């Protein structure tokens, strides 16, 4: 539809709306007009002109009722493009009759009545004329029909009287009507603009509603896609964790065997590959835990320097391998945060700095800003374009890795850092110039006082071996045969008495004749059963709350929340043998 057609349609819609508004106004003015006519009848009544007044009153009532009845019938049937012109013509004829009816009052009183009566008549007819402007002006033909018919009726009487004063009054009436016509035209244009604006607003509201519905549909689609992505990642992560976990167990058993030098080298390479895949799976787990909202920060006050030392010891070799400089400024500042989560955040930032820096190096430093501490990671890497600086905190977004090189990670490090900062109430910011490097800052609360420096100390091998597991009866519940086999080999190598089953029923049969001392269960079992249910039922059968561990490969947010609410210590596949050993020892200490 072209612009001319659209303009014609809008003009027709406005005209229809004007007719409707005028007809609705007529319905509400019925009693006001009749009341004025009745007041004039009573005020002008006398024996000499009573018959003429009654005739005039009847004429006014008939035309008024005819006018209102016509308007109500039109509104009931509806004003449409097809009948608008006909309705205007019909109402114009009625308005001619009504104008003549009101104007005929001049024939009854003017030149015959007293001065006060004549003044009352002229004032009343002027009021009727003024009311017609406000009521009929939106549809000018209706106003003109009534106004000119009334003027003709009044002026014809004034001229016929033959007195110069009445002729001057007739001229004054004509000038008054001319002024009223001007006002009516202005009112018509104003009503047209007002209706057009209302239509535009309605059209805007309708378009906004359509856009809102589209946006809502797009949001729903995005949420569904995000949910499908999360479910896919969770399912894929779970399925990958099972063989990765079994592989880790078998490699640990193999490492305890007698091997040649060549076999040891091959084994070390296999374990390095296994640890690399485990690191990627753990990155997915960290992201899933943030999405699930199951991270509960354990805040405490601690010094930053031990954390800086630990990260430099662990990650400095990566910088050395790329022949870039890793520097860390000494600090005595302490902060209020979760040590483990802050370590993960800084590890991600430093690993990113090393990954994207080819020459120069990086600097880790901190400084005090009032009641806060800024930890800063500077690098001389590739930098980030301003248009991409907001996107680098999105999951799976990577710079300069179109081939998805696994050595460059999964693109989750900064998303995890931002999510952890949000959980801790810390701030993360970025300043970067392409080709010049980047600065990532973490803002966190300052802590003051005396603090121990042992937060980041790792337990030594003798500490881990302090409590032996020899003779410990362990029941493993897992529906994956390779995991059961790997657990049996590893636990027996540690000196445990171990049995493995695949479901709750087999577990209950085992404990009837073999009182276990520790339970280790996968979280997701067959037939929609869970490790939490298995542990609960076995404990009930034993009549004792034996120590237990849940090991899960699930990363679905709802699964993580369910497992956490069980109250049983939770480990995530692939669990390293050292982690499993420590967890077993800790469960016996509790």
GUMI-889155 format. One record per residue (C-alpha): residue in one letter; x, z, y. Coordinates in nm, 4 decimals. Each point is the difference from the previous one (the first is absolute). Example, Ala and Ser with C-alpha at 12.3 -4.5 7.8 and 13.67 -1.06 7.14 Angstrom:
residues 2
R resn east up north
R A 1.2300 0.7800 -0.4500
R S 0.1370 -0.0660 0.3440
This chain:
residues 590
R resn east up north
R X 0.0000 0.0000 0.0000
R X 0.1596 -0.1117 0.3326
R X 0.0200 0.2071 0.3196
R X -0.2921 -0.1827 0.1676
R X -0.2277 0.0716 -0.2954
R X 0.1135 0.3630 -0.0060
R X -0.0691 0.0311 0.3740
R X -0.3495 -0.1534 -0.0407
R X -0.0763 0.2371 -0.2865
R X 0.1153 0.3006 0.2019
R X -0.2165 -0.1127 0.2964
R X -0.3036 -0.0310 -0.2256
R X 0.0639 0.3420 -0.1560
R X 0.0254 0.1543 0.3457
R X -0.3267 -0.1637 0.1106
R X -0.1792 0.1302 -0.3101
R X 0.1316 0.3500 0.0679
R X -0.1140 -0.0225 0.3646
R X -0.3506 -0.0929 -0.1109
R X -0.0071 0.2908 -0.2449
R X 0.1156 0.2488 0.2626
R X -0.2624 -0.1192 0.2531
R X -0.2802 0.0099 -0.2576
R X 0.0998 0.3518 -0.1077
R X -0.0027 0.1066 0.3675
R X -0.3520 -0.1393 0.0444
R X -0.1301 0.2144 -0.2803
R X 0.1336 0.3156 0.1636
R X -0.1356 -0.0936 0.3482
R X -0.3644 -0.0403 -0.1070
R X -0.1203 0.3457 0.1024
R X 0.2065 0.0064 0.3206
R X -0.1660 -0.3210 0.1283
R X -0.3478 0.1142 -0.0979
R X 0.0610 0.3389 0.1623
R X 0.0987 -0.1683 0.3299
R X -0.3077 -0.2233 -0.0089
R X -0.2232 0.3027 -0.0635
R X 0.1555 0.1933 0.2911
R X -0.0613 -0.2966 0.2343
R X -0.3578 -0.0317 -0.1230
R X -0.0721 0.3627 0.0776
R X 0.1845 -0.0022 0.3339
R X -0.1686 -0.3172 0.1308
R X -0.3476 0.0616 -0.1375
R X -0.2867 -0.0325 0.2449
R X -0.3567 -0.1133 -0.0145
R X 0.0796 -0.3289 0.1758
R X 0.2773 -0.1234 -0.2334
R X -0.0658 0.1889 -0.3235
R X -0.1181 -0.3066 -0.1904
R X 0.2982 -0.2076 0.1061
R X 0.2383 0.2851 -0.0850
R X -0.1520 0.0408 -0.3437
R X 0.0325 -0.3727 -0.0592
R X 0.3635 0.0115 0.1104
R X 0.0682 0.3031 -0.2206
R X -0.1558 -0.1703 -0.3016
R X 0.2082 -0.3117 0.0628
R X 0.3216 0.2062 0.0212
R X -0.0864 0.1921 -0.3196
R X -0.0789 -0.3196 -0.1937
R X 0.3168 -0.1800 0.1057
R X 0.2092 0.3123 -0.0592
R X -0.1414 0.0537 -0.3497
R X 0.0333 -0.3710 -0.0735
R X 0.3638 0.0073 0.1102
R X 0.0892 0.3067 -0.2109
R X -0.1956 -0.1239 -0.3027
R X 0.1769 -0.3341 0.0106
R X 0.3392 0.1719 0.0209
R X -0.0739 0.2345 -0.2915
R X -0.1221 -0.2879 -0.2174
R X 0.3133 -0.2006 0.0808
R X 0.2253 0.2948 -0.0859
R X -0.1841 0.0578 -0.3250
R X 0.0412 -0.3644 -0.1033
R X 0.3543 -0.0150 0.1315
R X 0.1676 -0.1905 0.2788
R X 0.1938 -0.2906 -0.1505
R X 0.1820 -0.3079 0.1277
R X -0.3003 -0.2043 -0.1051
R X -0.2652 0.1932 0.1940
R X 0.1895 0.1479 0.2974
R X -0.0873 -0.2796 0.2443
R X -0.3650 0.0011 -0.1067
R X -0.0226 0.3767 0.0423
R X 0.1496 -0.0226 0.3500
R X -0.2492 -0.2714 0.0968
R X -0.2960 0.1960 -0.1343
R X 0.1090 0.3194 0.1728
R X 0.0649 -0.1920 0.3249
R X -0.3642 -0.1159 0.0051
R X -0.1177 0.3580 -0.0562
R X 0.2319 0.1198 0.2781
R X -0.1518 -0.2597 0.2382
R X -0.3399 0.1532 -0.0724
R X 0.1337 0.3536 0.0434
R X 0.1684 -0.0931 0.3295
R X -0.3238 -0.1522 0.1283
R X -0.1890 0.3113 -0.1178
R X 0.2258 0.2384 0.1920
R X 0.0157 -0.2306 0.3049
R X -0.3800 -0.0281 0.0143
R X -0.0062 0.3614 0.1219
R X 0.0975 -0.1428 0.3406
R X -0.3284 -0.1986 0.0002
R X -0.1892 0.3230 -0.0608
R X 0.1657 0.2189 0.2660
R X 0.2086 -0.1974 0.2522
R X -0.1936 -0.0721 0.3204
R X -0.2854 0.2243 -0.1138
R X 0.1315 0.3470 -0.0678
R X 0.1521 0.2559 0.2272
R X 0.3630 -0.0154 0.1082
R X 0.0962 0.2721 -0.2515
R X -0.1749 -0.1842 -0.2799
R X 0.1745 -0.3257 0.0854
R X 0.3382 0.1749 0.0192
R X -0.0676 0.1591 -0.3406
R X -0.0834 -0.3398 -0.1485
R X 0.3111 -0.1712 0.1364
R X 0.2244 0.2886 -0.1083
R X -0.1514 -0.0010 -0.3491
R X 0.0368 -0.3772 -0.0388
R X 0.3618 0.0271 0.1197
R X 0.0554 0.2644 -0.2693
R X -0.1523 -0.2297 -0.2631
R X 0.2344 -0.2764 0.1201
R X 0.3026 0.2320 -0.0153
R X -0.0918 0.1188 -0.3481
R X -0.0227 -0.3630 -0.1120
R X 0.3664 -0.0478 0.0967
R X 0.1235 0.2776 -0.2321
R X -0.2424 -0.0899 -0.2802
R X -0.0111 -0.3823 0.0011
R X 0.3293 -0.1112 0.1622
R X 0.1883 -0.0519 -0.3339
R X -0.2462 -0.2876 -0.0709
R X -0.0215 -0.1506 0.3480
R X -0.2938 -0.2396 -0.0707
R X -0.2221 0.3016 -0.0766
R X 0.1001 0.1714 0.3250
R X -0.0453 -0.3177 0.2032
R X -0.3421 -0.0690 -0.1519
R X -0.1393 0.3413 0.0915
R X 0.1779 0.0336 0.3353
R X -0.0953 -0.3371 0.1449
R X -0.3590 0.0247 -0.1272
R X -0.0335 0.3401 0.1655
R X 0.1627 -0.1293 0.3225
R X -0.2358 -0.2988 0.0144
R X -0.3020 0.2274 -0.0452
R X 0.1155 0.2406 0.2747
R X 0.1243 -0.2542 0.2575
R X -0.3040 -0.2266 -0.0365
R X -0.2184 0.2943 0.1054
R X 0.2325 0.1019 0.2865
R X 0.0073 -0.3527 0.1447
R X -0.3764 -0.0395 -0.0296
R X -0.0646 0.3131 0.2050
R X 0.1195 -0.1982 0.3023
R X 0.1747 0.2861 0.1762
R X 0.3624 -0.0423 0.1124
R X 0.0900 0.3463 -0.1286
R X -0.1171 -0.0906 -0.3493
R X 0.1873 -0.3310 0.0163
R X 0.3175 0.1925 0.0876
R X -0.0758 0.2305 -0.2923
R X -0.0307 -0.3058 -0.2241
R X 0.3411 -0.1221 0.1181
R X 0.1420 0.3481 -0.0659
R X -0.1462 -0.0079 -0.3525
R X 0.1657 -0.3367 -0.0626
R X 0.3367 0.1320 0.1195
R X -0.0414 0.3119 -0.2133
R X -0.0691 -0.2116 -0.3086
R X 0.2994 -0.2226 0.0798
R X 0.2199 0.3094 0.0026
R X -0.1549 0.1172 -0.3227
R X 0.0668 -0.3391 -0.1606
R X 0.3694 0.0379 0.0858
R X 0.0027 0.3462 -0.1554
R X -0.1784 -0.1367 -0.3087
R X 0.2614 -0.2729 -0.0470
R X 0.2789 0.2573 0.0286
R X -0.1790 0.2247 -0.2501
R X -0.0431 -0.2947 -0.2358
R X 0.3733 -0.0782 0.0064
R X 0.0837 0.3689 -0.0474
R X -0.2288 0.0271 -0.3002
R X 0.1512 -0.3171 -0.1424
R X 0.3531 0.1379 0.0355
R X -0.1059 0.3351 -0.1466
R X -0.1626 -0.1650 -0.3027
R X 0.2961 -0.2346 -0.0466
R X 0.2344 0.2983 0.0104
R X -0.2144 0.1825 -0.2552
R X 0.0076 -0.3041 -0.2291
R X 0.3766 -0.0191 0.0414
R X 0.0291 0.3686 -0.0852
R X -0.2228 -0.0451 -0.3030
R X 0.2053 -0.2995 -0.1060
R X 0.3179 0.2010 0.0517
R X -0.1415 0.2900 -0.2014
R X -0.1007 -0.2402 -0.2754
R X 0.3426 -0.1610 -0.0032
R X 0.1656 0.3412 0.0018
R X -0.2201 0.1024 -0.2900
R X 0.0967 -0.3147 -0.1898
R X 0.3676 0.0612 0.0766
R X -0.0410 0.3638 -0.0978
R X -0.1579 -0.1031 -0.3299
R X 0.2817 -0.2481 -0.0567
R X 0.2573 0.2654 0.0829
R X -0.1749 0.2454 -0.2313
R X -0.0050 -0.2596 -0.2755
R X 0.3672 -0.0745 0.0613
R X 0.0790 0.3717 -0.0047
R X -0.1908 0.0426 -0.3266
R X 0.1842 -0.2980 -0.1444
R X 0.3325 0.1448 0.1137
R X -0.0873 0.3410 -0.1431
R X -0.1001 -0.1587 -0.3291
R X 0.3226 -0.2005 -0.0037
R X 0.1996 0.3127 0.0820
R X -0.1821 0.1932 -0.2730
R X 0.0632 -0.2826 -0.2469
R X 0.3652 -0.0024 0.1046
R X 0.0272 0.3770 -0.0481
R X -0.1680 -0.0215 -0.3409
R X 0.2254 -0.2861 -0.1047
R X 0.3123 0.1845 0.1153
R X -0.1131 0.3160 -0.1768
R X -0.0751 -0.1851 -0.3238
R X 0.3201 -0.2029 0.0149
R X 0.2053 0.3073 0.0881
R X -0.1508 0.1990 -0.2867
R X 0.0598 -0.2775 -0.2530
R X 0.3574 -0.0472 0.1203
R X 0.0767 0.3705 -0.0006
R X -0.0822 0.0411 -0.3692
R X 0.2765 -0.2260 -0.1394
R X 0.2365 0.1031 0.2831
R X -0.0473 0.3649 -0.0975
R X 0.0511 -0.0733 -0.3701
R X 0.3098 -0.2032 0.0868
R X 0.1422 0.2927 0.1994
R X -0.0564 0.2349 -0.2942
R X 0.1669 -0.2328 -0.2527
R X 0.2954 -0.0668 0.2318
R X 0.0538 0.3763 0.0352
R X -0.0060 0.0437 -0.3778
R X 0.2385 -0.2944 -0.0368
R X 0.2363 0.1505 0.2598
R X 0.0356 0.3098 -0.2211
R X 0.1144 -0.2162 -0.2940
R X 0.3530 -0.1006 -0.0903
R X 0.0660 -0.3339 0.1685
R X 0.2967 -0.2245 0.0545
R X 0.1374 -0.0669 0.3477
R X -0.1740 -0.3396 0.0131
R X -0.3270 0.1562 -0.1116
R X 0.0357 0.2682 0.2679
R X 0.0460 -0.2682 0.2675
R X -0.3072 -0.1890 -0.1207
R X -0.1951 0.3255 -0.0128
R X 0.1015 0.0918 0.3548
R X -0.1142 -0.3399 0.1258
R X -0.3305 0.0372 -0.1870
R X -0.0489 0.3468 0.1527
R X 0.0791 -0.1351 0.3480
R X -0.2625 -0.2727 -0.0443
R X -0.2463 0.2582 -0.1303
R X 0.0642 0.2290 0.2969
R X -0.0472 -0.2911 0.2435
R X -0.3423 -0.0799 -0.1471
R X -0.0844 0.3708 -0.0015
R X 0.0908 0.0215 0.3682
R X -0.2383 -0.2851 0.0830
R X -0.2781 0.1602 -0.2027
R X 0.0613 0.3319 0.1772
R X -0.0263 -0.1784 0.3338
R X -0.3433 -0.1265 -0.1041
R X -0.0860 0.3541 -0.1051
R X 0.1012 0.1433 0.3389
R X -0.2227 -0.2547 0.1733
R X -0.2921 0.0748 -0.2342
R X 0.0373 0.3746 0.0570
R X -0.0277 -0.0544 0.3757
R X -0.3091 -0.2203 -0.0464
R X -0.1531 0.2628 -0.2295
R X 0.0623 0.2783 0.2518
R X 0.1443 0.2288 -0.2681
R X 0.3227 0.0734 0.1854
R X -0.0052 0.3611 0.1189
R X 0.3002 0.0648 0.2258
R X 0.1946 0.3202 -0.0731
R X 0.1342 0.0707 0.3475
R X 0.2894 0.2315 0.0664
R X 0.2827 0.0436 0.2478
R X 0.3382 -0.1437 -0.1024
R X 0.3178 -0.1409 0.1467
R X 0.0408 -0.3759 0.0175
R X 0.3729 -0.0254 -0.0698
R X -0.0230 0.0700 -0.3779
R X -0.2616 -0.2751 -0.0247
R X 0.2225 -0.2390 0.1966
R X 0.2938 0.0845 -0.2281
R X -0.2056 -0.0616 -0.3143
R X -0.1267 -0.3367 0.1216
R X 0.3474 -0.1097 0.1066
R X 0.1455 0.0972 -0.3384
R X -0.2689 -0.1910 -0.1866
R X -0.0398 -0.3072 0.2239
R X 0.3445 -0.0325 0.1530
R X 0.1243 -0.1971 -0.3008
R X -0.2658 -0.2659 0.0684
R X 0.1405 -0.0450 0.3510
R X 0.3559 -0.0082 -0.1361
R X -0.1012 -0.2718 -0.2475
R X -0.1128 -0.2181 0.2953
R X 0.3110 0.0890 0.2022
R X -0.2025 0.1535 0.2828
R X 0.0487 0.3370 0.1689
R X -0.2204 0.3011 -0.0817
R X 0.0332 0.2734 0.2638
R X -0.1837 0.3290 0.0405
R X 0.0310 0.2357 0.2950
R X 0.0318 0.3686 -0.0755
R X -0.2876 0.2187 0.1180
R X -0.1017 0.3663 -0.0033
R X -0.3676 -0.0717 0.0672
R X -0.2734 0.1217 -0.2334
R X -0.3512 -0.1388 -0.0383
R X -0.3399 0.0988 -0.1361
R X -0.1013 -0.2531 -0.2654
R X -0.0217 -0.0687 -0.3726
R X 0.3615 -0.0455 -0.1196
R X -0.0862 -0.2289 -0.2917
R X -0.2328 -0.2242 0.2024
R X 0.2372 -0.0191 0.2961
R X 0.2792 -0.0934 -0.2422
R X -0.2133 -0.2837 -0.1372
R X -0.0802 -0.1235 0.3519
R X 0.3658 -0.0021 0.1069
R X 0.1089 -0.1531 -0.3302
R X -0.2363 -0.2922 0.0632
R X 0.1209 -0.0480 0.3583
R X 0.3698 0.0181 -0.0951
R X -0.0445 -0.2291 -0.3020
R X -0.1760 -0.2519 0.2257
R X 0.2790 0.0208 0.2572
R X 0.2618 -0.0696 -0.2682
R X -0.2078 -0.2776 -0.1543
R X -0.0417 -0.1952 0.3258
R X 0.3479 0.0578 0.1486
R X 0.2749 -0.2485 -0.0879
R X 0.2659 0.1052 0.2511
R X 0.0601 0.3025 0.2152
R X -0.1759 0.2979 -0.1497
R X -0.2501 0.2779 0.0507
R X -0.0101 0.3413 0.1612
R X -0.2186 0.2975 -0.0926
R X -0.0334 0.2567 0.2778
R X -0.2409 0.2463 0.1524
R X -0.0550 0.1593 0.3379
R X -0.2247 0.2594 0.1534
R X -0.2854 -0.0936 0.2309
R X -0.1696 0.3155 0.1260
R X -0.1785 0.1607 -0.2957
R X 0.0563 -0.3069 -0.2161
R X 0.2851 -0.1674 -0.1865
R X 0.0561 -0.3749 -0.0119
R X 0.1690 -0.1269 -0.3157
R X 0.1327 -0.3512 0.0677
R X 0.1281 -0.2678 -0.2352
R X 0.1916 -0.2692 0.1929
R X 0.1146 -0.3249 -0.1579
R X 0.1656 -0.3236 0.1132
R X -0.2100 -0.2129 -0.2332
R X -0.2189 -0.3047 0.0469
R X -0.2503 0.1730 0.2271
R X -0.3731 -0.0572 0.0080
R X -0.2007 -0.2404 0.2152
R X -0.2477 0.1777 0.2355
R X -0.2905 -0.1823 -0.1666
R X 0.0967 0.1479 -0.3389
R X 0.0833 0.3558 0.1030
R X -0.3536 0.1195 -0.0649
R X -0.0141 -0.1753 -0.3383
R X 0.3151 0.1535 -0.1513
R X -0.1944 0.3213 -0.0704
R X -0.2563 -0.1914 -0.2082
R X 0.0302 0.0109 -0.3759
R X 0.1894 -0.2850 -0.1735
R X 0.1155 -0.1440 0.3320
R X 0.3650 -0.1051 -0.0097
R X 0.2322 -0.1791 0.2401
R X 0.2206 -0.2790 -0.1235
R X -0.1016 0.0191 -0.3650
R X -0.2194 -0.3029 -0.0733
R X 0.1437 -0.0233 -0.3502
R X -0.1084 0.3634 -0.0691
R X 0.3481 0.1049 -0.1135
R X -0.0481 0.3250 -0.1934
R X 0.3278 0.1298 0.1445
R X -0.1771 0.0128 0.3366
R X -0.2721 0.2275 -0.1285
R X -0.3763 -0.0377 0.0081
R X -0.0684 0.0266 0.3733
R X -0.1527 0.3469 -0.0346
R X 0.2743 0.2203 0.1454
R X -0.1191 -0.0032 0.3618
R X -0.3661 0.0214 -0.1028
R X 0.0845 0.3118 -0.2036
R X 0.2012 0.1443 0.2895
R X -0.2857 -0.0532 0.2441
R X -0.2531 0.1478 -0.2441
R X 0.2158 0.3087 -0.0631
R X 0.0544 0.0472 0.3731
R X -0.3765 -0.0095 0.0483
R X -0.0469 0.2612 -0.2742
R X 0.2605 0.2264 0.1603
R X -0.1190 -0.0500 0.3556
R X 0.3323 -0.1601 0.0972
R X 0.0440 -0.3092 0.2127
R X 0.1815 -0.3183 -0.1011
R X 0.1067 -0.2604 0.2552
R X 0.2071 -0.3160 0.0106
R X 0.2149 -0.1711 0.2629
R X 0.1598 -0.3289 -0.1002
R X 0.1601 -0.3130 0.1424
R X 0.0367 -0.3116 -0.2168
R X 0.3619 -0.0551 -0.0909
R X 0.1083 0.3324 0.1546
R X -0.1386 0.2579 -0.2414
R X -0.2707 0.2668 -0.0180
R X -0.0559 0.3694 0.0620
R X -0.2574 0.1916 -0.2053
R X -0.0910 0.3461 0.1289
R X -0.1808 0.2899 -0.1653
R X -0.1295 0.2690 0.2365
R X -0.0589 0.3407 -0.1600
R X -0.0259 0.3654 0.1108
R X 0.3112 0.2011 0.0801
R X 0.0577 0.3236 -0.1953
R X 0.2195 0.2862 0.1228
R X 0.1559 0.2979 -0.1738
R X 0.2215 0.0536 -0.3050
R X -0.0606 -0.2306 -0.2941
R X 0.1591 -0.0388 -0.3407
R X 0.1769 -0.3247 -0.0786
R X -0.0900 -0.0203 -0.3707
R X -0.3177 -0.2048 0.0376
R X 0.1629 -0.3209 -0.1234
R X 0.2304 0.1424 -0.2647
R X -0.0566 -0.1531 -0.3449
R X 0.0083 0.2182 -0.3125
R X 0.3185 -0.0481 -0.1963
R X 0.0151 -0.0948 -0.3658
R X 0.0799 0.3581 -0.1100
R X -0.3046 0.1228 0.1917
R X -0.2176 -0.2548 -0.1804
R X 0.1425 0.0970 -0.3369
R X -0.0507 0.3737 0.0601
R X -0.3074 0.0075 -0.2203
R X 0.0223 -0.1883 -0.3253
R X -0.2986 -0.1705 -0.1570
R X 0.1132 0.0366 -0.3605
R X -0.2867 0.0875 -0.2324
R X -0.2670 -0.0507 0.2684
R X -0.3201 -0.1384 -0.1532
R X -0.1201 -0.2874 0.2215
R X -0.3139 -0.2080 -0.0527
R X -0.0031 -0.3425 0.1694
R X -0.3348 -0.1734 0.0628
R X 0.0356 -0.3665 0.0995
R X -0.1912 -0.3120 -0.1033
R X 0.3103 -0.2230 0.0304
R X 0.1923 -0.0174 -0.3296
R X 0.3342 -0.0900 0.1617
R X -0.0244 0.2963 0.2372
R X -0.0844 0.2365 -0.2888
R X 0.2962 -0.1312 -0.1998
R X 0.2372 0.0331 0.2956
R X -0.1171 0.3528 0.0796
R X 0.0440 0.1081 -0.3637
R X 0.3591 -0.1271 -0.0082
R X 0.0940 0.1586 0.3335
R X -0.1655 0.3396 -0.0551
R X 0.1415 0.0305 -0.3508
R X 0.3425 -0.0885 0.1384
R X -0.0410 0.2947 0.2403
R X -0.0712 0.2250 -0.2984
R X -0.3796 0.0196 0.0294
R X -0.2457 -0.0103 -0.2866
R X -0.2246 -0.2847 0.1101
R X -0.3178 -0.1671 -0.1178
R X -0.1809 -0.2867 0.1714
R X -0.3664 -0.1036 -0.0139
R X -0.2058 -0.2644 0.1792
R X -0.3260 0.1788 0.0824
R X -0.1688 0.3368 0.0473
R X -0.1496 0.0126 -0.3505
R X 0.3417 -0.0392 -0.1652
R X 0.1413 0.2630 0.2371
R X -0.2691 0.2521 -0.0990
R X 0.0687 -0.0641 -0.3694
R X 0.3731 0.0580 0.0526
R X -0.0381 0.3358 0.1783
R X -0.2241 0.1359 -0.2765
R X 0.3070 0.0379 -0.2252
R X 0.2903 -0.0374 0.2450
R X -0.0073 0.2370 0.3033
R X 0.1635 -0.1958 0.2783
R X 0.1937 0.1584 0.2859
R X -0.0058 -0.2878 0.2521
R X -0.2387 -0.2919 0.0545
R X 0.1071 -0.3328 0.1520
R X -0.2877 -0.2446 0.0550
R X -0.0448 -0.3395 0.1561
R X -0.2754 0.0132 0.2613
R X -0.1981 -0.3092 -0.0948
R X -0.0922 0.0035 -0.3675
R X -0.2339 -0.2180 -0.2013
R X -0.3806 0.0040 0.0237
R X 0.0178 0.1152 0.3655
R X 0.1537 0.3347 -0.0966
R X 0.2637 0.1647 0.2192
R X 0.3050 0.2149 -0.0552
R X -0.1659 0.2794 0.1977
R X -0.2880 0.0025 -0.2507
R X 0.2439 -0.0079 -0.2934
R X 0.2006 0.2972 0.1311
R X -0.3156 0.1974 0.0756
R X -0.1445 -0.0538 -0.3490
R X 0.3293 0.0792 -0.1785
R X 0.0436 0.3190 0.2034
R X -0.3562 0.0998 -0.0870
R X 0.0673 -0.0620 -0.3713
R X 0.3199 0.2074 0.0152
R X -0.1581 0.2719 0.2087
R X 0.3036 -0.0004 0.2279
R X 0.1078 -0.1771 0.3181
R X 0.3115 -0.1584 -0.1497
R X 0.2343 -0.1755 0.2473
R X -0.0838 -0.3653 0.0537
R X 0.1097 -0.3115 0.1838
R X -0.1941 -0.3124 0.0915
R X 0.1917 -0.3269 0.0168
R X -0.1808 -0.2957 0.1534
R X 0.0692 -0.3622 0.0759
R X -0.3128 -0.0255 0.2133
R X 0.0336 -0.0689 0.3721
R X -0.3693 -0.0555 0.0773
R X -0.0893 0.2350 0.2895
R X -0.3052 0.1455 -0.1754
R X 0.2038 0.0619 -0.3182
R X 0.2717 0.1773 0.1964
R X -0.2584 0.2258 0.1629
R X -0.1608 0.0785 -0.3372
R X 0.3340 0.0814 -0.1627
R X 0.1047 0.2217 0.2906
R X -0.3170 0.2107 -0.0192
R X 0.0709 0.0862 -0.3659
R X 0.2531 0.2660 0.1055
R X 0.2522 -0.1168 -0.2639
R X 0.3496 -0.1115 0.1163
R X -0.0017 -0.3773 0.0435
R X 0.2882 -0.2404 -0.0715
R X -0.0073 -0.3721 0.0677
R X 0.1222 -0.2664 -0.2382
R X 0.2681 -0.1089 -0.0405
R X 0.1270 0.3593 -0.0216
R X 0.3748 0.0322 -0.0296
R X 0.1242 0.2183 -0.2877
R X 0.1539 0.2400 0.2552
R X -0.3377 0.0348 0.1771
R X -0.1779 0.0611 -0.3295
R X 0.2606 0.2587 -0.1051
R X -0.0322 0.1912 0.3286
R X -0.3803 -0.0123 -0.0175
R X 0.0029 0.1414 -0.3550
R X 0.2353 0.2808 0.0997
R X -0.2060 0.0810 0.3112
R X -0.3251 0.0042 -0.2014
R X 0.1466 0.2629 -0.2310
R X 0.1089 0.2112 0.2981
R X -0.3487 -0.0005 0.1604
